[in-house]
Amino acid sequence: MRTLGKAANHTKIAKKSFVLLCVLGAFVVVLLCQAPFAWRRFYVYPRTEAALAALGRQRAPAEPRADGLIDLRGIIHCHSDLSHDSMGTPGEIIAAGQRAGIDYLIMTDHFGWLTDADVIRRGLRGEHGGILFIVGAEMRDGVMPLFLDRPPDRYDPHEPLQGYVNDLRALGAVVFLDHPDDPRRRWDIQGWTGMEIYNLHADARKTNLALYSRLSEQFWSMDRYPLRVYYRIFREPHEYLALWDRFTTRRRVVGIAGNDAHQNNGARLVVRADGALLLTDTSGNPHKAPWLVLADPLSRHLARWRFGDLTPGRTLWRADADLYERTFRFVSTHLLASSRTESALRRALEEGHAYVAFDSLAAATGFDFALRQAGARRAIMGDEVAFGPQEVLEVRVPVEAVLRLVHGGHVIRRQTGRRLLFPVHSPGVYRIEAHLQVRGQLLPWIYSNPIYVR
Ligand SMILES: [Zn+2]
């Protein structure tokens, strides 16, 4: 009997040890899987930030431009709660813009979904919190009219696209085409001024980063180093730039950054009118089903214990990836304007006196790309001039960068420094790309609009 009892005891101990080993094993596996994320959080990202801060300290104090133009940094393509897929309030957008230090913001809510004419009528315009707001809209087929004072008199989604664009132009809008990644984009229509050469929302949507990695990055680093996490999804827009280069050989096309800010990539736990708990995204899209509905008493009990009052409509918990402030800090479109007014911004945008900058790496204000012509004449990015002898392209950047001069889509000069001079021997379309060398990586920083030498 004693031997039997001993044997049973041994089996029990063996079982216990096995369970313990399994738990320990699982713990080690989780630890190993999470190690790369922890390593980035505590080793890579702090060092990248330090390297960027060191780069920023090289900056010479910004001097006013000789031509009197001012460099205004702002955001084009932003959605609010007037769109079907955003819950962002005007107050949130203004506060985020102030924190990000932007000068202007062009709102482009979806037109043709829920609020249509209200998108134009009630859109944020004028000065708010030191930011100049302008109204535009994102319409069918990626048509993005900017500077819209009033809604179109008629809206026929089946009207041929060219007539639609003509109507918008007759209303005084400056028409851009967005999402160059969309294969349905109608580049053949007439009357558009420019295009997005980068779209952040598309980048996030097309990322190869698995959900597991995104959630892990969110957990470890999003609060502390959000813009470094953004770089995990960032892809250099080679195809869009190539497309742009093809268009500009034929005519002037203004390149801008599409922030496409929605603040709708996140999760929230809310109380429904009937008291059920919903785990859903942060888009507020009424056509989207929640991920999880918890209506049982136990869930409600636990929620009350953890979050307190369960008043219908209350948000109990929320986690965001694409807060407006982050999206605004990441990339922007700089306009060289004669003054800080809507009409001056419009002129600068139409003329392509603009460049796209990833200011989250280093503030790009102070960048200049110009053509010194005979006499004291000077053309800047966006300008179209006749070819003449003794013309020199001149580039200046506020901190040391790898500068690439692109001519007709091909890099014809590559140089590291703060300045580049290039004598122009032949007509063509010239633009600049500046990359920053950060801890052995070459990161895209600035894309200028071209100077067109015809
Ligand atoms: Zn959009």
Boltz pocket constraint, residues with backbone or C-beta under 6 A from the ligand:
constraints:
  - pocket:
      binder: B
      contacts: [[A, 77], [A, 79], [A, 108], [A, 138], [A, 260]]
      max_distance: 6.0
